[in-house]
Amino acid sequence: MSVPLRRRITRLLASMVCAAAVGGLLPATAYAAVEPLQDYVPVSSTKVSEDLDENWSFSTHTPYWSVLAVQPSSGQDSYTDVGFDGTGFVRSAPNGVTGVNFVAIDSNAGRRPFGPYFGRAIPGGAPRYTIMLAQGADIVGAGSTSITWGGGRFVTVRDIYLTAGQLATVTVNPADIAYLFASDPADSSTWVQPRDLASARTSGGRMRYTAVRAGWHGLVLVNRRGVGTSTVRISVS
């Protein structure tokens, strides 16, 4: 049996286990995650069944924000779940939202501890999609930052520190889109957030956000143009 065929059969069997868990036939801890994801290594996949989701695994290991993102085939929609603690999950966005979809995780001190997660990819329409983990490892501040894309990467994340009351203005190419996430150390529900719960997002290439509390915020940039380099400009007052 060829390696690709064995891989597809393994994914199909694991997806069946996951589907049973969702349906209440198995406890939540039985969620299967058979394909491990590496930091900033996009993986393209074709759904093995129209009736079953696909399952992935990853772990956080840096004290930054991270993102699990899916990019569907052109004009199609895909969304993803991020599961944790064996019982809960956060869904990126409702079905029907086209373009890149993602869930953001805050692993800064006092937020989510390092550990394993499972991800489910749920493509709609066309079964082809790309999934990737963007594990945070860099910070940005006021000024201009150049971001180099490569290897099929379509999303990246940077941490930016803001104090309470500071106003951050972020500018990117209007064809791209950026999101800013904030979390509350006293509210664990803010430590894992879907895309559409971002505190701010660019419109026409620009966004402004006044920090509610001091802390590390997650700046997520989506490369919608497929270019090799992007520039992010930030002013803080």
RODO-2510 file (C-alpha; in nm, 4 decimals, decimal comma):
residues 237
     n   res          X          Y          Z
     1     m     0,0000     0,0000     0,0000
     2     s     0,1443     0,3382    -0,0965
     3     v     0,2293     0,6009     0,1672
     4     p    -0,0284     0,8547     0,0357
     5     l    -0,3015     0,5900     0,0447
     6     r    -0,2117     0,4831     0,3992
     7     r    -0,2167     0,8479     0,5025
     8     r    -0,5638     0,9043     0,3557
     9     i    -0,7013     0,5890     0,5212
    10     t    -0,5560     0,6917     0,8570
    11     r    -0,7111     1,0381     0,8273
    12     l    -1,0466     0,8876     0,7313
    13     l    -1,0504     0,6515     1,0296
    14     a    -0,9503     0,9310     1,2672
    15     s    -1,2188     1,1571     1,1226
    16     m    -1,4768     0,8852     1,1899
    17     v    -1,3639     0,8737     1,5538
    18     c    -1,3951     1,2518     1,5770
    19     a    -1,7407     1,2465     1,4205
    20     a    -1,8535     0,9865     1,6721
    21     a    -1,7260     1,2022     1,9568
    22     v    -1,9156     1,5041     1,8249
    23     g    -2,2289     1,2958     1,7964
    24     g    -2,2104     1,1968     2,1606
    25     l    -2,1077     0,8355     2,0964
    26     l    -1,7683     0,8860     2,2589
    27     p    -1,6413     1,1172     2,5348
    28     a    -1,4873     1,4470     2,4284
    29     t    -1,1374     1,3191     2,5025
    30     a    -1,1703     1,0810     2,2063
    31     y    -1,1285     1,3591     1,9523
    32     a    -0,8668     1,2313     1,7075
    33     a    -0,5907     1,4506     1,5718
    34     v    -0,3720     1,2528     1,3380
    35     e    -0,1817     1,5097     1,1313
    36     p     0,0634     1,7207     1,3352
    37     l     0,1196     2,0791     1,2237
    38     q     0,4578     2,2521     1,2421
    39     d     0,5124     2,6234     1,2995
    40     y     0,4576     2,8248     0,9818
    41     v     0,4425     2,5189     0,7550
    42     p     0,1214     2,5307     0,5472
    43     v    -0,0317     2,1946     0,4584
    44     s    -0,2695     2,1556     0,1653
    45     s    -0,5298     1,8815     0,1895
    46     t    -0,8254     1,7383     0,0060
    47     k    -1,1134     1,6367     0,2251
    48     v    -1,1368     1,2564     0,2371
    49     s    -1,5159     1,2579     0,2743
    50     e    -1,7876     1,5153     0,2198
    51     d    -1,9489     1,4017     0,5460
    52     l    -1,6460     1,4042     0,7771
    53     d    -1,4244     1,6823     0,9014
    54     e    -1,0440     1,6537     0,9020
    55     n    -0,8385     1,6556     1,2175
    56     w    -0,5012     1,8056     1,3034
    57     s    -0,2828     1,8424     1,6114
    58     f    -0,0447     2,1093     1,7348
    59     s     0,1061     2,2428     2,0557
    60     t     0,1819     2,5914     2,1812
    61     h     0,5325     2,6449     2,3181
    62     t     0,6032     3,0195     2,2982
    63     p     0,4728     3,2994     2,5285
    64     y     0,3044     3,4872     2,2441
    65     w    -0,0197     3,4914     2,0495
    66     s    -0,0631     3,2118     1,7944
    67     v    -0,3123     3,1399     1,5168
    68     l    -0,4600     2,8292     1,3554
    69     a    -0,5832     2,9335     1,0110
    70     v    -0,7488     2,7750     0,7090
    71     q    -0,7480     2,9034     0,3515
    72     p    -1,0126     2,7502     0,1232
    73     s    -1,0110     2,7168    -0,2516
    74     s    -1,0795     3,0449    -0,4298
    75     g    -1,4356     3,1644    -0,3785
    76     q    -1,5112     2,8909    -0,1243
    77     d    -1,5541     2,8925     0,2525
    78     s    -1,3808     2,6931     0,5238
    79     y    -1,3758     2,7234     0,8980
    80     t    -1,1892     2,5569     1,1794
    81     d    -1,2341     2,4472     1,5391
    82     v    -0,9630     2,4640     1,8025
    83     g    -1,0166     2,2164     2,0844
    84     f    -0,8481     2,2236     2,4241
    85     d    -0,8679     2,0613     2,7685
    86     g    -1,0511     1,7632     2,6177
    87     t    -1,3883     1,9286     2,6607
    88     g    -1,4171     2,2656     2,4885
    89     f    -1,3563     2,4192     2,1503
    90     v    -1,3748     2,7554     1,9751
    91     r    -1,5010     2,7840     1,6161
    92     s    -1,3401     3,0377     1,3835
    93     a    -1,6601     3,1685     1,2215
    94     p    -1,9948     3,0422     1,0916
    95     n    -2,0105     2,8511     0,7665
    96     g    -2,0544     3,0753     0,4643
    97     v    -1,7687     3,3179     0,5392
    98     t    -1,5294     3,3120     0,2436
    99     g    -1,1559     3,3719     0,2604
   100     v    -0,9019     3,2976     0,5334
   101     n    -1,0547     3,1946     0,8643
   102     f    -0,8733     3,1456     1,1956
   103     v    -0,8721     3,1133     1,5734
   104     a    -0,6259     3,3153     1,7873
   105     i    -0,4682     3,1805     2,1086
   106     d    -0,3000     3,3927     2,3764
   107     s    -0,0154     3,2049     2,5468
   108     n     0,1321     3,5077     2,7231
   109     a     0,1956     3,4866     3,0970
   110     g    -0,1294     3,4579     3,2908
   111     r    -0,3260     3,3341     2,9895
   112     r    -0,3451     2,9907     2,8245
   113     p    -0,0678     2,7576     2,9427
   114     f     0,1449     2,5777     2,6859
   115     g     0,0018     2,2472     2,5749
   116     p    -0,1560     2,0316     2,3047
   117     y    -0,4574     2,1288     2,0957
   118     f    -0,6565     1,9642     1,8228
   119     g    -0,7864     2,1417     1,5182
   120     r    -1,0705     2,0431     1,2871
   121     a    -1,0917     2,1721     0,9328
   122     i    -1,4435     2,1962     0,7952
   123     p    -1,4340     2,2868     0,4261
   124     g    -1,7535     2,3972     0,2575
   125     g    -1,8128     2,3710    -0,1148
   126     a    -1,4788     2,2667    -0,2693
   127     p    -1,2926     2,0121    -0,0510
   128     r    -0,9444     2,1526    -0,1192
   129     y    -0,7976     2,3806     0,1495
   130     t    -0,4701     2,4795     0,3186
   131     i    -0,4224     2,4825     0,6954
   132     m    -0,1343     2,6302     0,8936
   133     l    -0,0207     2,7128     1,2449
   134     a     0,1322     3,0574     1,2953
   135     q     0,3098     3,0276     1,6304
   136     g     0,4043     3,3654     1,7672
   137     a     0,7710     3,4441     1,8271
   138     d     0,8125     3,8127     1,7400
   139     i     0,7055     4,1536     1,8685
   140     v     0,6379     4,4809     1,6887
   141     g     0,6098     4,8386     1,8056
   142     a     0,5728     5,1881     1,6706
   143     g     0,7326     5,2344     1,3309
   144     s     0,7475     5,0417     1,0052
   145     t     0,7943     4,6630     0,9954
   146     s     0,8616     4,4561     0,6840
   147     i     0,7191     4,1039     0,6816
   148     t     0,8573     3,8463     0,4391
   149     w     0,6265     3,5709     0,3205
   150     g     0,7446     3,2422     0,1803
   151     g     0,6617     2,8759     0,1442
   152     g     0,2938     2,9374     0,0841
   153     r     0,2382     3,1208     0,4132
   154     f    -0,0759     3,3296     0,4165
   155     v    -0,1056     3,4459     0,7788
   156     t     0,1345     3,5696     1,0455
   157     v     0,1072     3,7033     1,4002
   158     r     0,3099     3,9518     1,6045
   159     d     0,2744     4,0666     1,9657
   160     i     0,2466     4,4379     2,0429
   161     y     0,2494     4,5793     2,3957
   162     l     0,0012     4,8542     2,4762
   163     t    -0,0719     5,0260     2,8061
   164     a    -0,4257     5,1147     2,9121
   165     g    -0,5537     5,4148     2,7201
   166     q    -0,2900     5,4024     2,4462
   167     l    -0,4194     5,4537     2,0932
   168     a    -0,2639     5,2306     1,8267
   169     t    -0,3092     5,3090     1,4588
   170     v    -0,2149     5,0264     1,2218
   171     t    -0,1792     5,0662     0,8457
   172     v    -0,1335     4,7871     0,5896
   173     n    -0,1880     4,7492     0,2158
   174     p    -0,5645     4,7900     0,1563
   175     a    -0,5687     4,4592    -0,0324
   176     d    -0,4528     4,2763     0,2835
   177     i    -0,6292     4,2693     0,6185
   178     a    -0,5044     4,2939     0,9771
   179     y    -0,6738     4,2126     1,3065
   180     l    -0,5885     4,3160     1,6627
   181     f    -0,6739     4,0908     1,9574
   182     a    -0,6849     4,1739     2,3267
   183     s    -0,7379     3,9402     2,6213
   184     d    -0,8255     3,9728     2,9887
   185     p    -0,6221     3,7791     3,2484
   186     a    -0,9366     3,7557     3,4606
   187     d    -1,1513     3,6096     3,1809
   188     s    -1,0333     3,2771     3,0360
   189     s    -1,2900     3,2948     2,7563
   190     t    -1,0764     3,5706     2,5969
   191     w    -0,7647     3,3550     2,5775
   192     v    -0,8895     3,1663     2,2691
   193     q    -1,0872     3,3799     2,0258
   194     p    -1,2391     3,3382     1,6807
   195     r    -1,1448     3,5779     1,4018
   196     d    -1,4625     3,7814     1,4250
   197     l    -1,4139     3,8634     1,7942
   198     a    -1,1007     4,0659     1,7216
   199     s    -1,0955     4,3978     1,9060
   200     a    -1,0267     4,5774     1,5776
   201     r    -0,9714     4,5029     1,2086
   202     t    -0,8534     4,7102     0,9162
   203     s    -1,0919     4,8739     0,6736
   204     g    -0,9319     5,0174     0,3641
   205     g    -0,5937     4,9217     0,5078
   206     r    -0,6258     5,1083     0,8400
   207     m    -0,7494     5,0489     1,1948
   208     r    -0,7406     5,2353     1,5248
   209     y    -0,7692     5,0797     1,8691
   210     t    -0,7554     5,2221     2,2214
   211     a    -0,6263     4,9653     2,4702
   212     v    -0,8645     4,8811     2,7538
   213     r    -0,5888     4,7385     2,9724
   214     a    -0,2128     4,7003     2,9650
   215     g    -0,0800     4,3849     2,8065
   216     w     0,0430     4,2020     2,5006
   217     h    -0,2006     4,2225     2,2112
   218     g    -0,2032     3,9932     1,9085
   219     l    -0,1624     4,1538     1,5651
   220     v    -0,2660     3,9106     1,2906
   221     l    -0,1925     3,9883     0,9251
   222     v    -0,3525     3,7978     0,6352
   223     n    -0,1679     3,8026     0,3027
   224     r    -0,4595     3,8161     0,0604
   225     r    -0,2462     3,9330    -0,2358
   226     g    -0,0028     3,6437    -0,2343
   227     v     0,2943     3,8825    -0,2364
   228     g     0,6460     3,8164    -0,1089
   229     t     0,6729     4,1134     0,1288
   230     s     0,4247     4,3224     0,3276
   231     t     0,4749     4,6386     0,5314
   232     v     0,2976     4,7164     0,8580
   233     r     0,3075     5,0731     0,9920
   234     i     0,2159     5,1414     1,3537
   235     s     0,1831     5,4646     1,5479
   236     v     0,1097     5,4745     1,9200
   237     s    -0,0070     5,7778     2,1165
***
